[in-house]
Every structure is written in C-alpha cells, then in structure tokens.
C-alpha cells in the first residue's frame, strides 16, 4: 500500500506539473491549486515507511535513547569487533546449540525494521514473533522484554528509526541439528515461555525498588545472563541471578544474589553502584569483557538514581549460594 501510494503520487504529481508548463496555462486560483498539488505530491516518493503509524516527537526520541541504553540494544546489535555499522547486526554469539548472529535492527527498510509497524515491533519484543509469523530463538531476550511497558518499547522504536539506516544483510545462524529446525521452537515456547504480564509496580515496595526491579527484570534483562539454564536453554527461575555456567556470547557469569559467600551479600550498596558505574569491583579488580561491555553500553549510561534503584533491588533478592559462580571470579 505504501509503495502504491508513492507511485500514485509520482504519476499524479507529474500530471499536475505538466499542466503548469503548458503555454496556455491560465493564472488564478486553478493554477495556484495545481502548483500546490504538484509540490505536495512531488514529495510523496520520499515518504519514510517508519512514519506509517506516527511521527515521533523529539521528547519521545530522547526518552527512547535513554531506554535504548537501558535495554542494551547497541551492545548486541552492533558488531564493533569487526567494525560493523551501528545496529547492523552480525555479532556472533557462541552457544551450546551453535552460533547465533544478531540481526540488523536499524531503520533500513529491507534488512532492518524500517517497514515494521508499531504492532509488529511490540509483537517481536513481547512475544518473540517476527512480522512473518516465525518464532525467534531465545538468544533474543524477548522472554524478559515481554514484561516491558509498551510505551517504553515504542519510545525505543522511535529512537532507532531516528538513526541512520544500515543496509547490512542479516547472517544466517549456524546451529547444530536439530536446533536448526525453527519449527521446534513452538515446543520450547510451550515449556519455557509465558507472554507478559506487562510490568505493574508491586504495592508492598517503594518507587525506587520498583524502578530497580523493572530495569533489572524487564528492560535490562539481567536474568538472561545471570540465571542458570536447563538442557534446552530455558531459565531455571528458582535459581534466578545465582550465576550461570554459560551465557550466549559470554560464557560463565557470576552470582549476583546477596549471598555473603558467593554473591554480593558482603558488598555495600555503594559498591554495587560503583560496579554499575565503571566496572570497579570491591576487591580492586575490574569486571571482564562480558560485563565490561554491559557497563559501557548500558549501566554507565543510566542516571545515578536508576543505578541506585538497581542496587536496592539486587540486594533485596533471596540469597542463593553458588560456589561455581562467585561474584568476584577472575575473568568476568
């Protein structure tokens, strides 16, 4: 429909403009209307599909830029190691199931999300279903984004669509059999995924705690790396945040529950905030490349208040001991 509209505009615009060039063209109101029609329709072919639903205002885009950082979009969808363009995808994530390549999520209409409607964008992030109806692999953290507020996700969309498009083709995943059969994801989803519910603040906690919980559980999707996974890659939620023997593209990640021996239970709130700010650990070491990228692209860009809120939430979790994933383990 959009392509038809642009083509129709080109044809009618040409007719209107041709009328202005006739030697016998008369002046007056008719000529003025024809000139305005010519000018308006001449610009229709330049119509950006991203404007199909609405034109984002500056405030929404600015808010989206902040939430974009909170959600960690750039770290996964930009292959900085190989000089990839922003949001062009192609970042390799090695997992026990094979190698995933992150997709292009730039505003490019062919390879990115430039033609996606608001509804398609929300369905992708909250349900893990693409515009063509195919299921996404859970290497994409839609299992956490499913709880994000729609208005926040649409602000992120507005920001992405304000950036220059990147015409980088997507790379096919390199997965082992039978994980390469995307149809099997229906079974995985039945066993491991329940859509939503959209985040609603817990009445028994204050505003700061709820803000930290929302950033950690939904937008920041911290559990996706810091929670152990079962044989088929589903999160073992009864062991949430206790550390993982493997996370896609990262490897072993530490326990961030407030267990005093293996987690962050002996850390002060200020020490937790410091890690989120610049990656400095209480033992005078620094986080490794995995969390280092999260700090650089995500938590360091948050406000002091939001980092403090995340610290409040993490320190309120149930302590879980995990000797295999200590919070200050080397190399993380």
VENNOR-V987626 format. One record per helix or strand of 3 or more residues. SS is the DSSP state (H for helix, E for strand). FROM is the first residue (numbers start at 1). TO is the last residue. Records with the same first field share a line. If there is no record, write none. Layout:
SS->FROM-TO ; FROM-TO
//
This chain:
H->2-21 ; 29-42 ; 44-46 ; 49-51 ; 58-70 ; 73-77 ; 80-82 ; 118-127 ; 142-145 ; 150-162 ; 182-192 ; 207-219 ; 223-226 ; 237-239 ; 269-278 ; 289-297 ; 299-301 ; 304-315 ; 323-325
E->92-95 ; 98-101 ; 244-247 ; 251-253
//
